[in-house]
Amino acid sequence: MDVADFDFDLPDALIAQDPPARRGESRLLVLSRATGSVRHSRFALLGEYLRAGDLLVLNNTKVFPARLLGQRVPSGGAVECLLLHRLDAERWDALMHPGQKLKPGARVVFPGSGVDLQGEILDQHFFGRRTIRLRTSDGSAVDAAIDAIGHIPLPPYIKREDRPSDRERYQTIYASRQGSVAAPTAGLHFTEEVFADLRSRGVERAELTLHVGYGTFKPVRAERVEDHVVDPEEFSLDEAAAEAISRALRERRRIIAVGTTTARALESLKLRGESTVEPVNTTTQLFIHPGHQFRIVTGLVTNFHLPRSSLLMLVSALAGREHTLDAYDEAVRKRYRFYSYGDAMLVI
């Protein structure tokens, strides 16, 4: 299948640069997997499209302030560092700019109030990737310094600097396990009021953790869909969630993933028999595209994704490419807001 088959026209004006004034006020497009029919609603009314016994599975990962701004030592030239993955107590895999000037041995500093983060480039990789060692100027905890000095790493299609309010709004209200450089944005719409409504309707809830890496923004450079490779991401499922999912499978109830990250994690689980999953702590590189046979996920809450992206391909795998692209065309006509701070879609 050609990557070009997942292209569509999107006016720049529809790319949301800010969240709604209040969490949960987003619009909701409801897409039928079976017929391709579309209904227009509001996210606050999500429960009207679910039923008692549905199991909603959410990703409880928490975004950390992974974007560091500083200077090269001793030149003072500006440096930007996006921490991608911790390798050990001091070393990180990072994306750095300007890459051509940051060779092994180069030193950088990220100033803070009372304590600075000091970095040394240890190794150089492709596409601006670096291995960097981080220490604080006074020997205090690096994690605390990152939390104080760092900026929320807003996606590259949000063309503004982060604001203090993004620390709360670019985070789900149930985020509990820190480790992501991007939010599982389908979850940004949920409020306590929405959860209360779902509980009153008999909709069950379970959580897993998948730490979202920068690979979620990785462009599909291949011409053929099947040639694309996604980056590995860590995920875990505890005993309570495994039992909830297994019980729903045994009882043939619908399992609805909140977000593409949750869908990938669920579909990465190994089934024992036809209806039992077990707790795991592992990684996944699963790339879901049309042709994938879903074993666990039967529905999806998601945002609207980039043209030609692996995330759009995942939605198309569940709903069908033509149904998905027709729904996207309708969303453009109705001027839905796209991407991380945009509106939501329910595929059911």
VOGU-857729 format. One record per residue: residue in three letters; z, x, y of N, C-alpha, C, O, CB in turn. Coordinates in steps of 0.05 Angstrom, whole numbers, plus 5000, padded with zeros to 4 digits. Glycine has a CB too. Layout:
residues N
ALAZXYZXYZXYZXYZXY ...
This chain:
residues 348
MET500050174976500050005000500050185025501450385026502549815000 ASP498450105045498150265069500450205088501249975091495450215083 VAL501550415101503550385122502550205145504050055157504450655133 ALA499950235151498750075172498949775167498649615186495750145176 ASP499349695142499649415136502249295147502749055145499549375106 PHE504049465158506549375168506749415198508849445210508849525154 ASP504449415211504349445240504349165253503448975241501749605249 PHE505349155277505148905293505448985323506549195329507348695284 ASP504548805340504748855369507348755380508148525376502348725384 LEU508748935393511448865405511548955434511449195440513648995389 PRO511648765453511948845481514548995486516648925475511848595499 ASP514449205502516849365507519049185519521449245515516149585527 ALA518348975534520348815547522148665527524348575534518948605564 LEU521348645502522948515482524948695467526448605451521148375462 ILE524848955473526749145461529349135477529449225499525549435461 ALA531349025464533948985478535149255486535549435469535848825460 GLN535849275511537149515521540249485523541649675527536049585548 ASP541149235522543949175524544648955504542948795497544749095553 PRO547248945496548048725479548248465495548148475520550848785466 PRO548348235482548747985496551347995512553148165507548847745477 ALA551647815532554047815549556547785532558647905538553847595569 ARG556347625511558647585493557747625464555547535457559947305496 ARG559347755448558647795420558347525406559847335410560847965406 GLY556247505390555747265375553947065388553346855377558347135370 GLU552947125413551246935427548246975421546546855434551646965457 SER547647135401544847195394543546955382544746765373544747435374 ARG540846965383539246755370538946835340539447065332536446735383 LEU538246635324537946685295535346555286534946315290540346565280 LEU533646715274531146605262531646595231532446795219528646785268 VAL531246355220531846315191529146305177527446125182533546055187 LEU528746485158526146515144526646435115528346545101525046795147 SER525046255105525146175077523446375060521146415065524045895073 ARG524846495040523346675021521246515006519046625001525346805002 ALA521846274999520046124981517546024995515346034984521545884969 THR517845935020515545795033514545945058512245905067516345525041 GLY516146125069515346265094515946095118515246175140512446335093 SER517145855115517745695138519945815155521645965145518645405129 VAL519745755181521545875200523045665216521945455224520046065220 ARG525645705219527245535236528645705257529245935252529445375219 HIS529045585281530345735303533145615308533445375310528545715329 SER535045795310537845705313539345915329538146085343539145665285 ARG542045905327543746095340545546225319546246095299545445955362 PHE546346475323547946605302550646465298551646475275548446895310 ALA551746345318554246205315554045985294556145895283555146095341 LEU551645895288551245675269550345785241549245635225549145485279 LEU550746045236549946165211550946005187549445965168550946445209 GLY553345905188554545755166552945515157553145425134557345685172 GLU551445395176549845155169547645225149546645035136548645045194 TYR546945475146544745555128545745685103544145765086542845745143 LEU548445705100549645805076551045575061551145355071551646035082 ARG552045635037553445425022555845535008556145775005551445295002 ALA557645355000560045434986559345604961557545524946561745194978 GLY560745824958560245994935558446234942558446434927558945844914 ASP556946224964555446454972557346694976559546654987553746394998 LEU556446934969557947174973556547344994554347434990558347334947 LEU557947375017556847535039558047825036560447855034557647415067 VAL556248025034557148295031556548455056554248455065555848435006 LEU558548585067558348725093558849025089560249105071560248605113 ASN557749175108558149465108560249535129559749495153555449625114 ASN562649625120564849675139564949955151567050035161567449615125 THR562650095150562650365162563150345192562650145205559950495157 LYS564150565203564850575232563250805245563251025234567850615236 VAL562050755267560550955282562451145296564451055308558550825303 PHE561951405295563651585310561951705333559551705332564751815292 PRO563251805355561851905378560552175372561552385380563751925402 ALA558252165359557052395347555252555366554352775358555452315323 ARG554852455390553052595409554752765428556352665443551352385425 LEU554253025427555653215444553853335465551553405459556953435426 LEU554753345489553253465511554653715522557053705528552853255534 GLY553153935524554454175532552554385543550454315554555954295510 GLN553254645541551654855553551455095533553255135516552854955580 ARG549355235535549055485520550855695533551355695557546155575519 VAL551755885516553456105526551956365522551156415499556256115511 PRO551456535543552656515569550856395590551556375614553556785579 SER548356305583546356235603547055975618546255945641543656195590 GLY548555795606549255545619547155325616547455105628549755595648 GLY545055385601542955185598543954935582545654965565540555295583 ALA542854705589543854455577543254445547541154535538542554215591 VAL545054335532544854315503545654025495547653925506546554525488 GLU544253915477545053655465545153695435543453815422542953425472 CYS547353585423547853615394548553335383550353205393550153815389 LEU547153265362547853015348548853095320547453195303545352825345 LEU551453045316552653115290551752915269552152675273555853115293 LEU550553015248549452835227551252805203551652585193546852935219 HIS552453025194553953025169555853265168554953485173552053025145 ARG558353205161560253425158559753565131559553435111563153315160 LEU559653835132559253995108561854095096562254095072557354235114 ASP563754165114566454245106568254225130567454085150566454535093 ALA570454355130572454325152571354405179572154295199574854485146 GLU569454595180568454695206565454655209564454645232569154985209 ARG563954645187561054645189559854365188560754185174559854815167 TRP557754325205556454065207553454115205552354315214557153925233 ASP552053915193549153885196548753735222549853525226547853745171 ALA547053845239546653725266543753735274542153895264548353865286 LEU543053555293540453555305540853655334542453535349539053275305 MET539453875342540153995367537654035384535354075375541454265363 HIS538054025411535954055431537154225453539354185462534953785441 PRO535654425464532854505456532954695432534154905432531454645480 GLY531554605410531754745385530655035386531755215373530254595365 GLN528555075402527255345401529055565412528655795407524655335416 LYS531155485428532855685440535555705425537255865433533455615469 LEU535855555404538455555390538055665362537855525342539655275388 LYS537955935360537556075335540256155323542256155338535656325339 PRO540356235298542856325286544256535303542956725312542456435258 GLY546756505308548356675325548756575353550556665367547056945326 ALA547056385362547356265389549956115391550955995372544956075395 ARG551156125415553755995419553455775441551855805459555856195428 VAL554955565438554855345456557655245461559455305445553055105445 VAL558055105483560754985489560354705498558454645514562255155510 PHE562054525489562054245497564754195511566754165498561654045472 PRO564654185538567154175553568453895552567153685551566654245582 GLY571153905551572653655552574953675571575253875586573753595524 SER576553475572578853475590581253595576582653455560579453185600 GLY581753845581584053985569583354145545584754335539586153785562 VAL581154075531580354235508577354225506576054025510581654125482 ASP576154455499573254475495572654505466574254605450572154715511 LEU570254415458569254465432567354705434565554705450567754215420 GLN567754905417566055145417564455145391565455105369567855395419 GLY561855195394560055185372558555445368557855585387558154955374 GLU557955505343556255735336554055635316554755515296557855965324 ILE551555705322549355635304549455825281549256065284546655635319 LEU549555715257549655875232547055885218546356095206551755765214 ASP545455675220542955675205540955485219541755305233543355585176 GLN538455535215536255395228534555255207533755375187534555585245 HIS533854995212532354835193529954705208529554765231534054625179 PHE528554535194526154405206526954185225529154075223524354305184 PHE525154115243525353875261527953875277529253665280525253615244 GLY528754115287531154125304533754125290535854125303531053905324 ARG533754125263536254115249537554395249536254595246535854025219 ARG540254395252541754645252544354605236545354385233542354735281 THR545354825225548054825215549754955237549255175246548354985188 ILE551854805246553554895268556454905259557354715246553154725293 ARG557855115268560755125264562155035290561455135311561655415255 LEU564054855287565454755310568454825308569654795287565154445313 ARG569554935331572354985333573254895361571654885379573055285328 THR575854845364576854775391577855025405578555225392579054565389 SER577955015431578855245447581755305443582655525449578255195476 ASP583355105435586255155432587155135403589655135398587754965449 GLY585355115384586055095356586954815347587854785324588255285351 SER586654615364587454345357585354225339583354345333587854175382 ALA585753975330584053845311581253795322580953695344585253585301 VAL579253875307576453835316575753545318574453455336574553975297 ASP576653385298575953095298576952955323575552795335577152955273 ALA579353025332580452905356578852985381578452825399583452985360 ALA577953235381576353325404573653185404572653105425575853635402 ILE572353155381569853005379570152725389568552625405568753005350 ASP572352595381572852315390573252305420572452105432575352205375 ALA574452505432574952505461572552575477572052465498577252685468 ILE570952775467568752895482566152755477564452735494568553185476 GLY565752655452563252555443562352295457563952145468563252515414 HIS559752245455558551995465557551835441556751945420556252065485 ILE557551565444556351395423553351455421551951445441556951095429 PRO552351505397549551575394547751335393546851245372549151745369 LEU547151225416545350995417542551065406541751295408545050885446 PRO541250875394538550935383536551025404536950965427537450685368 PRO534551175396532651295415531051085430529951155452530851475401 TYR530850835421529250635435530950495456529850325471528150435416 ILE533550555458535150465481534950675503536150885500538150405472 LYS533550605524532850805544534850815567534150765590530050745555 ARG537250865560539350895580541551065568541751105543540550625590 GLU543351175585545651325575547751125564547850895572546751495598 ASP549351225546551451055535553551005557553851155575552751185510 ARG554950775554557050695572559650675556559550645532556350435587 PRO561950675569564450645555564450385538565650375517566850635574 SER563250175548563149915533561749935507562249775489561949705551 ASP559950135504558450165479560250245456559650195433556150365482 ARG562550365462564450445441565450195426566250215403566750605453 GLU565549975440566449725427564049555418564149445396568149565447 ARG561949535434559749355427557849465406556549315392558249285452 TYR557549735404555949855384557649915359557650135348554550115394 GLN559149715351561049735329561649455319562049275335563649885338 THR561649415293562349155282565349105286566849305288561549125253 ILE566248855286569048805290570648865264573148885265569548505298 TYR569248915242570648975217570249265209570949345186569648795194 ALA569149435227568849715221571549845216573349815231567349865244 SER571749995193574250115186574150395175576150535174575649935166 ARG571750485166571550745154569550915169567050875167570650715123 GLN570551105184568851255203566951445188567751565168570551415222 GLY564451465198562651655185559651605192558051765182562951635156 SER559051405208556251345214555351455241556951465260555751045212 VAL552751525243551651595269549951365280548751385301549951845266 ALA549851145265548450905275549950665263550950675241545450895267 ALA550050445279551450215270549850055249547350055251552250035293 PRO551149925230549749725214549349475231551049295230551349665187 THR547249465246547049285269546948985262547548825280544649355285 ALA546248915238546348625231549148525234549548285239545248585202 GLY551148695230553948615232554948585260557148475264555648795217 LEU553448675280554448665307554848375317556248335336552548815326 HIS553448185305553547905314556047765306556647555318551047765304 PHE557447855286559647705275562047715293562747915305560447815247 THR563347475295565847445310567947325291567247235269565447265335 GLU570447335299572547205283571946905280572646795259575347255296 GLU570846785301570146495299568046445278568246245263569246395326 VAL566046615276563946585255565246615228564646465210561746785260 PHE566946825224568146865198569946625191570046545168569847125199 ALA571346515210573046285204571346045195572145905177574746215229 ASP569146005209567345785201566345825173566145635157565045755221 LEU565546075166564546125139566646085118566145975097563446425138 ARG569146165124571246115105571745825100572145735077573946245115 SER571545665121572045375119569845245102570245025091572145245146 ARG567545365100565345265085565245365056563545295040562645325098 GLY567245535049567345645022565545885017565045954995566645435003 VAL564646015039563046265036565046495032566846535048561246305061 GLU564546645011566246875005565247125019563047135028566446914974 ARG567047335019566347575034567347825018569547825006567647575062 ALA565748025017566448285005565348505023563548465039565448314976 GLU566548745020565648965037565149215020566449254999567749035058 LEU563149365028562649635017562349825041562449735064560049634999 THR562050075035561650275056559150445051558950575030564150455059 LEU557250435069555050625069554950755096554550615117552350475062 HIS555351015098555251155123552351205131550851345118556751425121 VAL551651075154548851075162548151345175549551425194548350845182 GLY546051475165545251725176542951695196541851475200544351915154 TYR542151915208539951905228537351835214535451755227539652175242 GLY537251865188534851795173534051505176531751435170535151855144 THR535951335185535151055189533051025211531650825212537650895197 PHE532851225229530751225250528351405242526551435258531951325276 LYS528451515218526351695210523651555208523451355194527051825182 PRO521651645223519051505222517751545194518151745181517151615244 VAL516151355187514551375162512051525169510151415180513951095149 ARG511951785162509751955170507451945149505152015156510652245173 ALA508051845126505951825105504051605111504651415126507251785077 GLU501651615100499751395103500151185082499550945087496851505102 ARG501151265059501651075038504651025036506251215037500651185011 VAL505450775034508250695033509750845011511950945016508550395029 GLU508450864988509750984965510351284968511951394952508050944941 ASP509151414988509551694991511951765010512651995013507051825003 HIS513051555022515351605040517851665024518351545003515751355059 VAL519551835035522151905023524351865043524151955066522152205013 VAL526351715035528651665054530751875049530951995028529851375049 ASP532351925070534452125068536852005052537351765053535352215096 PRO538352175038540652085023542851995042543352115063541652295004 GLU544351785034546651685049548951635030548451535007545851435065 GLU551351695038553751655022554451355022554351225043556051825032 PHE555251254999556350984998558450954976558451114957554150774994 SER560150764980562350714961562850414959562450264977564850864969 LEU563750344935564450064929567150074915567450204894562249924912 ASP569149924925571749934912571949724890570149564886573949894933 GLU574249724877574649544854574449254861573349094846577249604840 ALA575749174884575748894891572948794897572248574889577548854916 ALA571348954911568648874918566948864893565248684889567349064938 ALA567249054875565749054850566348804834564548684822566449304833 GLU568848724833569548474818568348234831567448054818572648454816 ALA568448224858567247994872564247964867563247744863567848014902 ILE562848194867560048184862559448114833557647954828558748464869 SER560948224815560548164786561047874781559547744766562448334769 ARG563147764793563747474789561447304800560747104787566347404803 ALA560447374823558147214834555747234816554247034813557447314863 LEU555247474805552947504787553347334762551447194753552547794780 ARG555747334751556247184726555846884731554846734714559147234716 GLU556646794755556546514762553946434775553546204783558846434780 ARG552046624777549446584788549546464816547946284824547846394770 ARG551446574832551546494860549946694877549346914869554546494869 ARG549246604901547646764918549346994930551646954938546446594941 ILE548047234931549347464943547647544967545247614964549547704922 ILE548847524990547347565015548347825029550647845036547747325035 ALA546548015031547148265044547048245074545148135085545248485034 VAL549048345087549048365116547948635124549448835124551948305129 GLY545448645130544148895138542649035116543249005092546249085149 THR540649185124539049335105540649555091540049625068536649465119 THR542649665105544349875092545849755068545949875047546249995112 THR546949515072548349375051546449315028547149345004549749125061 ALA544049225035542049155014541349394997541149374973539549035027 ARG540949625010540349874995542649954977542150034954539650105015 ALA545049934987547350004971547649824947548049914924549950004988 LEU547349564951547649374929545449414908546049414884547449084940 GLU543049464917540849494898540949774884539549814864538149464912 SER542649954894543050214882545150204860545350394844543850424903 LEU546649984858548749964838547549944810545449814806550549734844 LYS548850054791548050034763549349784751551749734755548750284747 LEU547749624737548749384724549449454695547849574681546649164725 ARG551849374687552549384659552149104648553548924655555549484655 GLY550249084629549448814621547848694643546248834656551848634613 GLU548148434648546648304669548348224692547348134713545348054658 SER550948264690552648154711555148314718557148194728553447874703 THR555248564712557648724718556848984733555249134724559148794692 VAL558149014756557949274770560649394771562649254769556749234799 GLU560749654775563249804774563649954800561750014814563349994750 PRO566150014807566650174832565150444831564850564810569650224835 VAL564150524854562650784855563350924881564350804901559650734853 ASN562851184881563051354905560751554902561151754888565851494909 THR558451504914556051654908554251664932555051604954554651534883 THR551751734927549651734948547251574938546951524914548852024956 THR545651484957543151344949540851444966541151494990543551044952 GLN538551464954536051514968534051294962531651324965534851784959 LEU535051064953533350834946531650744969532650684991535050604935 PHE529050734965527150634985526050364975524550364955524850844990 ILE526850154988526049884980523549804995523649795020528349684984 HIS521449754981518949664994517649454975518549424953517049904999 PRO515549314985514349104968513649214940512549424936511849004981 GLY514449054920514249134892516949174880517249174855512549384890 HIS519049214897521749244887522648984874522348774886523649334909 GLN523848994851525048764838528048754844529548914834524448774807 PHE528748564861531548534868533248444845532548244832531948344893 ARG535448584839537248514817539848384826541048244811537848764801 ILE540548444851543148344861542848174886543947964888545048584867 VAL541348274905541048144931539147904929536947924918539948334953 THR540147674940538447434940537947334969536247154973539647214924 GLY539447444988539047365016539847605034541047795025540747115023 LEU538947585059539347815077539747715106538247545116536948005076 VAL541847815119542247785148541348055160542248265151545247715156 THR539548055179538448295190537548265219537248035228536148405172 ASN537148485233535848475259532848505256531848515234537048695277 PHE531448515279528548555278527948855281529148985298527248385301 HIS526148955265525749235262523149345274521449185282525949315233 LEU522949605275520649735286518149695269518349665245521150035290 PRO515749685282513249685267513149935249514050145257510849675286 ARG512049905226511550115207514050255196513950465185509750325220 SER516350125200518850255192519650185164518749985153521150175211 SER521250365151522150305124523950055123524049925103523750555113 LEU525249995145526949755146525349505146526049305132528849765170 LEU523049505160521249275159520149245131519749015122518949305180 MET519649465118518549455090520649335071519949185053517749735080 LEU523249395076525349275059525348975063525448825043528149395067 VAL525248875087525248585092522848465079523048245067525248525122 SER520548595081518148495069518348485038517048315025515748665077 ALA519848675027520148664998521648414989521148314967521648914988 LEU523548325005525148094998523647825005523747644989527848105012 ALA522447815028521247565038518247545033517047335036521847535067 GLY516947775027514047775025512947885051513747805073512947495018 ARG510848055049509748185073508647975092509147985116507648385066 GLU507047795082505747605100507747415113507547365137503647435085 HIS509647325097511747155109513247305131513847185152513747055087 THR513947555125515447715145513947755170514947715192516247975132 LEU511447845168509847905192509247645207509047655232507248045185 ASP508847425194508447165208510947095223510846995246507746945188 ALA513347135211515847085224516147265249517147175269518247115205 TYR515447515246515647705269513747615291514447625315514947985259 ASP511347525284509547425305510747185320510547165344506747345293 GLU512047015304513446785317515746875334516146765356514446595295 ALA517147075325519347175341518347295368519647265389520947385326 VAL516147435367514947545392514147315410514647325434512547725385 ARG512847115399511946885415514346745428514146655451510346685399 LYS516546725413518946585424520746775439522846695448520446465401 ARG519847025443521247225458524147275449526047285464521347135488 TYR524347315422526847415411527247705421525347845427526747405380 ARG529747785421530448065428530448235403531448145382533148075443 PHE529248475404528848635381530748875380531848955401525948735380 TYR531148975356532549225349535549195351536648975349531649445367 SER536949415355539849435350541449225365543249095354540849705357 TYR540949195391542449005407540948735409541648575427542849125435 GLY539048695392537448455393538548215377540848215370534648515384 ASP536748025371537447785357537447835327536748045317535547555365 ALA538047615312538347645283536447465268535247275278541247565276 MET536047545242534447385224536047345198537447525189531747525218 LEU535747105187536947055160534646995142533046815146538946805161 VAL534347155121532447115100533846995076535647115064530947385092 ILE533046755068534646605048532746445029533746315011536646425061 
